[in-house]
Amino acid sequence: MRKHEIFLPLEGLIDVETERKRLEKELDKVMRDFDQSMRKLQNEDFLGIAKKDVVEGERVRFEALGGTKEKIEGNLEVLG
């Protein structure tokens, strides 16, 4: 499956400052979730007690949050 990204000029279509604030708020939430997931995966008690599928699910969640974090940071960079 191929992924494509399309870039459109947004000037005049959206309020850049409002979008920047929305992305910053979303990034804050993603960062909290990312940090919480990372702490779980670094916690030996969690790794020792939790079932393998739960640990694997947390690893998948951690990776997905990392991808989301990078995408939001890239979007913020584009907005300046």
Secondary structure, DSSP 4 states (H G I P E B T S, - for coil): ----------BTTB-HHHHHHHHHHHHHHHHHHHHHHHHHHH-HHHHHHS-HHHHHHHHHHHHHHHHHHHHHHHHHHHH-
